[in-house]
Amino acid sequence: MILGYCYKLRPNISQSDKIDRWIDMLRANYNWSLADRIDTYYQRYICGDYCDLRTKVIITPLTCLLGGATGNPWSNKGKKRSPVNIQITELPNLKQARPWYDEIDSTVLQQNLRRLDKAYNNFFQQKKGFPKFKNKSKYRSFTYATGVKIKGNKIYLPKLGWVKFYNSRPMPDGFKIKSVTVRKKSNGYYISVRIEDKSVPTFPVKNLEEITTVTGLDMGLGKLIYCSDYSAIDNPRFATNKTTKRLHKIRQRRVSRKKKRSNNRQKVGRRLSRFQHRIAVKRESYQWQTAKKIVSKSDGIAVEDLQISNMIKRCKPKYDQNTGRFLKNGQSAKRALNRLIADASWYSLTQKIEYMAAKSGKIVLRVNPRHTSQECSVCHHIDPDNREGEKFLCTNCGHVDDANFQASINIKNKAINHYSLNIVKKFSQKVRRDLPEPKQLNLFQTPTVELTTGKRKYHYASNGKRNEPGNLKEYAFQLSLFNQENNHPDRDSL
């Protein structure tokens, strides 16, 4: 089993300065290695027999690069090295040419190059974006692979020493540290510890045949999630509510008014970053609570396979062919919608639901979102006119429902049909405990209150000492006065 724990570091001044210096050097090494691999690919596959297309210099081993990166492409055993291994073997030469890199741990430098290689593999294998050059705000972490120790509230990081941290969550016994990532954020430094214990089995996973209950989820903006059992979860809008938008606007204005590259601009910039970090922490905490609440509902959770990056794209520009000017394309109105979608963070919430489901031994079922908000769950008639805003009115059978709950029911039905789940519908009628059982009358009896209504059960306080309310002594005194008045001798003569 592999687990991950996150803690906040408490480094001293010298340690924090060294971490900042390491991040700057590692970012420079990352960008140089990326440029090296781009140039090598350009010379091998695009230039052909030339080393440079402009000068048309012919390739020679003395002037041009060989292999996937700068360095010896062959190992001592005669096997060809991969580009990442070529760059790793050249690290000693890097330390000789630039002695200040010698203060960085060797495993940190190696993991930095493997990070670049992973970005390349994501581009060629998983069709993700091509690796980009990192600026100061995009590169803020590094990883240790070996040599890390933890003792109490201190962690030993090679060439950084023992660093204190807030031990807010104790680690289980028997697990070994696999890697540690040091990350710089706006409010301090954090570590992500990855631990592993092969003797502990992984989380159990249910088969599709074992799923007996399914809950469909429809992501929204008015409410964060609409469930197929007609329950909804509120959307707090941490970044788009009125108060937060006003504060964000004021602090962003203060940054823009300061002189560029000045100390005052950096100060208000850090204050703005801390403000944005607090919003992100609140959203993260709320999403974890929401994910835990949703996973506890059923064995399977059906969600839409949304392409959120396509949903928040800019509208296509429109041109006037006569004047050549831009026409209105609705982007100003869609900008507010894009901000709401980004604030809801549906993709991050779905990831947390998948993690909690895997931890609980349950399954997340993804379905195609096509026509989920236009299909009627009763007659399965699909028509864009069925939905009008938040209302759903089927044009075929007249079924009326809330459009978001209707979509969640369609998502649930799609998951059941697509994965061929055997869901048994259970009908249960809830009856109040204090109501009597219905009484069968004969032919000659008319239904009256006395015949059809039973006696209600009166529940008295369990801690009470008596069943009669009021002051008993005062009641007895008033009763004695009443009896004396009735027994007065001259009462009949009045």
Secondary structure, 3 states (H helix, E strand, C coil): CEEEEEEEEECCHHHHHHHHHHHHHHHHHHHHHHHHHHHHHHHHHHCCCEEECCCCEECCCCCCCCCCCCCCCECCCCCECCHHHHHHHCHHHHHHHCHHHHHCCHHHHHHHHHHHHHHHHHHHHCCCCCCCCCCCCCCCEEEECCCCEEECCEEEECCCEEEEECCCCCCCCCCEEEEEEEEEECCEEEEEEEEECCCCCCCCCCCHHHCCCEEEEEECCCEEEEECCCCEEECCCCCCCHHHHHHHHHHHHHHHHCCCCCHHHHHHHHHHHHHHHHHHHHHHHHHHHHHHHHHCCCCEEEEECCCHHHHCCCCCCEECCCCCCEECCCHHHHHHHHHHHHHHCHHHHHHHHHHHHHHCCCEEEEECCCCCCCECCCCCCECHHHEECCEEECCCCCCEEEHHHHHHHHHHHHHHHHCCCCCCCCCCCCCCCCCCCCCCCCCCCCCCHHHHCCCCCCCCCCCCCCCCCCCHHHHHHHHHHHHHHHCCHHHCCC
